[in-house]
Amino acid sequence: AQKITQTQPGMFVQEKEAVTLDCTYDTSDPSYGLFWYKQPSSGEMIFLIYQGSYDQQNATEGRYSLNFQKARKSANLVISASQLGDSAMYFCAMREANRDDKIIFGKGTRLHILP
Amino acid sequence: DTGVSQDPRHKITKRGQNVTFRCDPISEHNRLYWYRQTLGQGPEFLTYFQNEAQLEKSRLLSDRFSAERPKGSFSTLEIQRTEQGDSAMYLCASSRQGDWEKLFFGSGTQLSVL
């Protein structure tokens, strides 16, 4: 069964606008972690943000924030004031506490920032 | 901290040949992971090491694949008798104990099997 679902294969956003990348997940484990990674054209995966399932507040890292809605099993990434350098593939990922060695990734969303 | 480095960046080989990739993790990171990424997909877990011990292997890792991390530092991933279906980006990542959620990835090795 698919664990991570990213329904937006591609998105086009005007520079300086905020953008929300969708991610839903499936797990029966009460303890889990959610991640977002960025993959520019160079190929390197860059860690952006992490949210633990027991964290009370939504995670934030600079212009990145994770909109965590536990009941909906949703972990959307919000990028504020988008920049041209934000153009990349974005992957949502999850690890389950009983499988803490393995992080599984969604299929990704390609984000294009338009000047 | 020079980051995770992988060598080579690109490898083109003929079907049936053996190939070996190398990964040098960040020096103080004791966990090292191998992932495979095909076009249009997210990375898929292959295997991981804690120090020199290989603790988990995915079902994706057939008998033709072998990974080692002999001294708990660099790691090698060997594919024997390559097949066209092995064509993919092979990504290495490392993480530090106590902060292992944050994986640091290398730029990957792009394998093309002709």
HADDOCK unambig.tbl for C-alpha pairs under 7 A between the chains (distance, minus, plus):
assign (segid A and resid 42 and name CA) (segid B and resid 107 and name CA) 6.98 0.50 0.50
assign (segid A and resid 43 and name CA) (segid B and resid 107 and name CA) 5.30 0.50 0.50
assign (segid A and resid 43 and name CA) (segid B and resid 108 and name CA) 6.82 0.50 0.50
assign (segid A and resid 44 and name CA) (segid B and resid 105 and name CA) 6.13 0.50 0.50
assign (segid A and resid 44 and name CA) (segid B and resid 106 and name CA) 5.71 0.50 0.50
assign (segid A and resid 44 and name CA) (segid B and resid 107 and name CA) 4.17 0.50 0.50
assign (segid A and resid 44 and name CA) (segid B and resid 108 and name CA) 6.91 0.50 0.50
assign (segid A and resid 45 and name CA) (segid B and resid 105 and name CA) 5.44 0.50 0.50
assign (segid A and resid 46 and name CA) (segid B and resid 104 and name CA) 6.97 0.50 0.50
assign (segid A and resid 46 and name CA) (segid B and resid 105 and name CA) 6.92 0.50 0.50
assign (segid A and resid 47 and name CA) (segid B and resid 102 and name CA) 6.55 0.50 0.50
assign (segid A and resid 47 and name CA) (segid B and resid 103 and name CA) 6.77 0.50 0.50
assign (segid A and resid 91 and name CA) (segid B and resid 42 and name CA) 6.86 0.50 0.50
assign (segid A and resid 102 and name CA) (segid B and resid 45 and name CA) 6.77 0.50 0.50
assign (segid A and resid 104 and name CA) (segid B and resid 44 and name CA) 6.79 0.50 0.50
assign (segid A and resid 104 and name CA) (segid B and resid 45 and name CA) 6.98 0.50 0.50
assign (segid A and resid 105 and name CA) (segid B and resid 42 and name CA) 5.41 0.50 0.50
assign (segid A and resid 105 and name CA) (segid B and resid 43 and name CA) 6.10 0.50 0.50
assign (segid A and resid 106 and name CA) (segid B and resid 42 and name CA) 5.51 0.50 0.50
assign (segid A and resid 107 and name CA) (segid B and resid 40 and name CA) 6.77 0.50 0.50
assign (segid A and resid 107 and name CA) (segid B and resid 41 and name CA) 4.64 0.50 0.50
assign (segid A and resid 107 and name CA) (segid B and resid 42 and name CA) 4.49 0.50 0.50
assign (segid A and resid 108 and name CA) (segid B and resid 41 and name CA) 6.91 0.50 0.50
assign (segid A and resid 108 and name CA) (segid B and resid 42 and name CA) 6.11 0.50 0.50
